[in-house]
C-alpha cells in the first residue's frame, strides 16, 4: 500500500505550507567565529589545572574551550566554526600607544603547552583555525563577520572582548560569556543590548572606549571622563571628531570636560584607532560540519573521556 494512501493520491506539488516548512529546513546556519585566545584564557582560569591527560599535562583550557564552543554549536547549529588566533599585542597598536597590553602578565607555562596543541586539537573537530602574526584575533573575527554578512549570512562572534560589540548588527551577534558560566550559555549581544549596556550605538563603541578607557588593554581614556559622561557626550555630539571640534570652541563644555578633551586630542584619536578593528580581506569560509568521530578521538587522546562520550552521543 502506498504511504500516501491515507492522504489520497500523491500530489504532484507539495502544499504551499509544506513547501514553506521544507524550505525552513534548508536555511543555512550561521558562521561561528571564535576568539580562541579569549576562551582559552577564560577556560584556563575557570577550571583547575589538575585536569590532565595521561601524561600529566594540563588540558583544562582545551577542555573548557571545547565545551564552550560545543554549547554554542548545539544551540545555534552553525554551518561552520572558525577559531581565530592572533598576536598578543599587534605591532600597529603598540606603535599608536606603547603601554598597550604592557601590564599583562606572561602566559602561564601550563597554558603555553595547550596553546601549541590547540590547532591540531580543534582541527580534529572539523573546525577551521585561522591565525595571524601581524593582526589580533579580534581583527580576524571582525573580517569574518563582514564577509559573512555581505554574503547574506549571519555571523556569531564568540568572545569575551567587549570591543567586539562594535560589530553587533542585523546580521552579526556577539556571544559574550557570562560571569560564572551557567546553564544559560553566553549572552547574545545585538544592537539593542549594546545600547542597553552603554547607551551608545555599536558603531560608537570605539569612540566610547577612547573616552572611557579600557583597563584590560592599558588604555587610560580621557582623564576624568567615565562611562556616564562618555555616553552623554556621544549621545549629544555623535563621535570623537565632533566632540574634539566642539571642545575647541571656548565655553562649549564645563572646564573639567574641556580640559580632558583638549589636553591631548591626538592621543584620544590613537585610542580610537586602537579600539577600531583593522580591515582584512578574507574569503568566506566553506561549510564544515562537526566531525564527531575525529573530535572524540582527539578528546580521548587528551584524556577527556566524558567529552568523547558526549561527542559521540551528539552524532545520533
C-alpha positions in Angstrom: 0.0 0.0 0.0 1.3 3.5 -0.8 2.4 5.5 2.2 0.2 8.3 0.7 -3.0 6.2 0.8 -4.4 7.9 3.8 -3.9 11.3 2.1 -5.3 10.3 -1.3 -3.2 10.4 -4.4 0.3 11.6 -4.0 0.2 15.3 -5.0 2.2 16.5 -8.0 3.4 19.5 -6.0 3.7 19.9 -2.2 1.2 22.0 -0.5 2.2 25.7 -0.1 2.6 25.4 3.7 4.6 22.2 3.3 6.9 23.8 0.8 7.5 26.7 3.2 8.1 24.2 6.1 10.6 22.2 4.0 12.3 25.4 3.0 13.0 26.3 6.6 14.8 23.0 7.0 17.4 24.1 4.5 18.1 27.6 5.8 21.9 27.7 6.3 23.1 28.1 9.8 25.3 31.0 11.0 29.1 31.2 10.8 30.5 30.8 14.3 33.8 32.7 14.7 35.6 32.1 18.0 38.1 34.3 19.8 40.3 31.4 20.7 42.8 33.3 22.9 39.9 34.8 24.9 38.2 31.5 25.5 41.4 29.6 26.2 42.4 32.1 28.9 38.9 32.1 30.4 38.8 28.3 30.5 42.3 28.1 31.9 41.4 30.3 34.8 37.9 28.8 35.3 39.0 25.1 35.5 41.6 23.5 37.8 45.0 22.6 36.3 44.6 19.2 37.9 42.6 18.3 34.8 45.3 16.5 32.9 45.9 13.9 30.1 47.5 10.5 30.6 51.0 12.1 30.7 50.1 14.5 33.5 49.9 17.6 31.2 47.2 20.1 31.9 44.3 20.1 29.4 41.9 22.3 31.4 42.0 25.2 28.8 41.4 22.8 25.8 38.6 21.0 27.6 36.9 24.2 28.8 37.1 25.9 25.4 35.8 22.7 23.6 32.8 22.6 26.0 32.1 26.3 25.5 32.2 26.0 21.7 30.1 22.8 21.7 27.5 24.6 23.7 27.2 27.2 21.0 27.2 24.5 18.3 24.4 22.6 19.9 22.3 25.8 20.4 22.9 27.6 17.1 23.8 24.8 14.6 26.4 26.8 12.7 27.3 26.0 9.1 31.0 26.2 10.1 33.2 27.0 13.0 36.4 29.1 12.7 38.8 29.6 15.7 40.9 32.7 15.4 44.3 33.3 16.8 46.5 36.4 16.5 49.2 38.5 18.0 49.0 39.2 21.8 49.6 42.9 21.0 49.6 43.8 17.3 52.6 46.0 16.2 50.3 48.7 14.7 48.6 49.1 18.1 51.8 49.3 20.0 53.1 51.9 17.6 50.0 54.0 18.4 50.4 53.6 22.2 53.4 51.9 23.7 51.8 50.9 27.0 49.1 48.9 25.1 48.9 45.5 26.8 52.1 46.3 28.7 50.7 45.3 32.1 49.5 41.9 31.0 51.4 39.0 32.7 53.3 36.4 30.6 51.4 33.3 29.6 51.5 30.6 32.3 53.6 27.6 31.4 50.6 25.2 31.9 48.7 27.2 29.3 51.5 27.5 26.8 51.6 23.8 26.1 47.9 23.8 25.5 48.1 26.8 23.3 50.6 25.0 21.0 48.3 21.9 20.9 45.1 23.9 20.2 45.3 24.0 16.4 45.6 20.2 15.9 43.1 19.5 18.7 40.4 21.7 17.3 41.0 20.9 13.7 40.2 17.3 14.6 36.6 18.6 15.3 36.3 19.6 11.7 36.7 23.2 12.7 38.9 25.7 10.9 41.8 27.5 12.6 42.8 31.0 11.3 45.9 32.7 12.6 48.0 35.8 12.1 51.3 37.1 13.4 50.5 40.7 12.5 46.9 41.1 13.5 45.0 40.3 16.6 42.2 37.7 16.8 39.5 40.5 17.1 40.6 41.8 13.7 40.0 38.4 12.2 36.7 38.0 13.8 35.6 41.4 12.5 36.7 40.4 9.0 34.7 37.1 9.2 31.6 39.0 10.4 31.9 41.4 7.4 32.4 38.7 4.7 29.6 36.5 6.1 27.1 39.4 6.4 27.9 40.7 3.0 27.2 37.2 1.6 23.7 37.4 3.2 24.6 35.1 6.1 24.6 35.6 9.8 27.8 35.6 12.0 28.1 34.7 15.6 31.3 36.1 17.3 32.1 34.1 20.5 34.4 36.4 22.5 35.0 37.8 26.0 36.3 41.1 24.4 33.7 43.8 24.7 35.5 45.8 22.0 33.7 43.4 19.6 30.4 44.9 20.5 31.1 47.4 17.6 30.3 44.5 15.2 26.8 43.9 16.5 24.2 44.4 13.8 21.3 42.9 12.0 23.4 40.0 10.7 26.1 39.9 13.5 25.5 38.7 17.1 28.2 38.7 19.7 28.2 35.7 22.1 29.6 37.1 25.3 30.4 34.6 28.1 28.5 35.2 31.3 30.4 35.6 34.6 30.5 32.3 36.3 29.3 30.4 33.2 25.9 28.8 34.0 23.4 26.8 32.0 22.2 29.8 30.1 25.3 29.9 28.0 26.8 33.1 26.6 24.8 36.3 26.4 23.6 37.2 23.0 24.6 40.8 22.2 22.9 42.7 19.4 22.5 46.4 18.8 19.7 46.8 21.5 21.9 45.1 24.1 24.8 47.4 23.3 22.5 50.4 23.7 21.2 49.0 27.0 24.7 48.4 28.3 26.5 51.5 27.2 23.8 53.9 25.9 25.6 54.2 22.5 25.3 52.6 19.1 27.6 49.7 18.1 29.4 52.0 15.6 30.2 54.4 18.5 31.9 51.7 20.7 35.5 52.7 19.6 34.7 56.4 20.4 33.3 55.3 23.7 36.4 53.3 24.6 38.7 56.2 23.6 36.9 58.4 26.0 36.2 56.0 28.9 39.4 54.0 28.5 39.9 50.2 28.7 42.0 49.0 31.7 42.2 45.5 30.3 44.1 46.9 27.2 46.0 49.5 29.2 44.1 52.5 27.6 43.5 55.2 30.2 41.0 57.2 28.1 40.3 60.9 28.7 41.3 61.9 32.2 38.2 62.2 34.5 35.7 61.0 31.9 33.9 57.9 33.0 31.2 55.7 31.4 28.3 58.1 32.0 30.0 61.2 30.8 31.3 59.4 27.7 27.8 58.1 26.9 26.2 61.6 27.3 28.9 63.3 25.2 28.5 60.8 22.3 24.7 61.0 22.5 24.9 64.7 22.0 27.8 65.0 19.6 27.9 61.7 17.7 31.6 60.8 17.6 35.0 61.8 18.8 35.8 64.1 15.9 32.7 66.2 16.6 33.5 66.3 20.3 37.0 67.5 19.7 35.8 70.1 17.3 33.2 71.3 19.9 35.8 71.3 22.7 38.0 73.7 20.6 35.3 76.3 21.0 35.5 78.0 24.4 32.6 77.7 26.7 31.1 74.6 25.0 31.8 72.2 27.9 32.5 72.5 31.6 36.1 73.3 32.3 36.9 69.8 33.5 35.5 68.1 30.4 37.0 70.6 28.1 40.4 70.1 29.6 40.1 66.3 29.3 39.2 66.6 25.6 41.8 69.3 24.6 44.7 68.0 26.8 45.9 65.5 24.2 43.4 65.1 21.3 45.8 63.1 19.2 46.1 60.5 21.9 42.4 60.2 22.1 42.3 59.6 18.3 45.0 57.0 18.8 42.9 55.2 21.4 40.0 55.2 19.0 42.2 53.7 16.2 43.4 51.0 18.7 39.8 50.1 19.5 38.8 50.0 15.9 39.1 46.7 14.0 41.5 46.6 11.1 40.1 45.9 7.6 41.2 42.4 6.5 40.4 40.7 3.2 39.3 37.1 3.9 37.5 34.5 1.8 34.1 33.3 3.1 34.8 30.0 4.9 33.1 27.0 3.4 30.6 24.8 5.3 32.2 22.4 7.8 30.2 20.1 9.9 31.3 18.8 13.2 33.5 15.7 12.9 32.1 13.7 15.8 34.4 10.7 15.4 37.5 12.8 14.8 36.7 15.0 17.8 36.1 12.1 20.0 39.4 10.5 19.0 41.2 13.8 19.8 39.4 14.1 23.1 40.4 10.6 24.2 44.0 11.3 23.1 43.9 14.1 25.7 42.3 12.1 28.4 38.9 13.6 28.0 36.7 10.5 28.2 33.5 12.3 29.2 33.9 14.8 26.3 34.5 11.9 23.9 31.3 10.2 25.1 29.4 13.5 24.7 30.7 14.0 21.2 29.6 10.5 20.0 26.2 11.0 21.6 25.7 14.2 19.6 26.1 12.2 16.4 22.9 10.2 17.0 
